[in-house]
């Protein structure tokens, strides 16, 4: 079992930045692959970014490449999503995902980007 809790969402103007955090507990964090997904109103939940257990490998959706950065601090059992140059189309609920055999989700944090 892994529990994850997101924080850091909010309202920001287009071109601005936000940093999301996801704190994990319940299992050795270093054993867990972590990712961020998002779900816009009326749309399916989609992958945003992922990071390997050691942090050495990252992957991004094409729509966020060059603007978002995923990172993890295994000592703090936390994964981050730094979001720069935000666009209105980035507006969504952002979910943290932990994968260790099963998939575990947080409750989500709202990000709203105004034009």
N, C-alpha and C positions, 0 to 999 in steps of 0.2 A: 504493500500500500504506500502511495505517495500522496501527500496533500500539497496543493499549491495555492498561493494567494497573490493576486495581482494588485498593483497599485500604480499610481502615477498618471492616470488619464486626466482629461480635462478639456477645456475649450481653448483653442489657439487660432490665431489668424493664419491665413495662407502664407507660406514662407517661413513660418516659425518652427520651433522645435519642442519636443517633449521627450522625456525618458521614462519608459515603463520599467517596473521592477516586478519580479516574480520570486517570492520566497517559497522554498520547498522544505518539506519535513517528512519524516516517517521512514526514510530509507537513505543509505549512503548516497549523497548527491552525486558523487563522482561516478556512480554506476548508471546514471540516468541520462538518456538523450533528451534534450530540451528543445522546445520549439514555440514559436508564436503563430497564432492563426488570427484571422479577423472575420467578422460577419457584419456586413452592411445591411440596412433595413431591406427586407424583402429578398435578400440574396442568401446563397449558401455560405457556409463557413469555408474559408480558403486559407491555404498555407501562406505565411509571410516570410518566416526565416527559421532556420534550425541550426543547432550547434552540437558538435560531438561531445562525448563525455569528458574528454580532456581539454576541449576548447580549441583544438588545433584546426578543426574543419568546420566551415560554415557554409550555408547555402541560403539563397534568397529567391523570392519570387521576382520575376522580371520587372514587375511594376514598382518595386522598391529598391532595386539594385542601385547603388551609388548614393542613396539617400538614407537608408536605414542600416544600422549596425547592431548585430547581436553579439553579446559577450556574456561570460559567466565568471563568477567568483566561487570556486568550489569551497573555499574556506568559510564563506558566508552562506553557502547553499542558496545562492541567488543568481538568477539570470536577468539580463537587462536587454532592453530594446531601445536604442537611441534613434530617434526619428527626427531627421532634419528636412528642410525644404518641404514641409508638409503641404499637401494639396487638399482641396475640398473632397476629392474622391478617396482620400485616406480615412474619411469619417466612417467609423465602425465601432463595434464592441471588439476589443482585443482580448484574446484568450491565451493563457499560458498552457502548454501541454507538456506533460512528462511521460516518457515512454520507457517502461521496464517490463517487457512482456506485454502487459496491459497498457492502456492509455488512460491517463488521468488529466482532468481538466479543472481549471479554476472557475470562479464565478464570472470572470470577465471585468474589464474596465472600459468605460466609454471614452472614446476620443472623438472630438468634434472639431473640424477645421472649417472656419468661416472664410468666405471669399471677400 
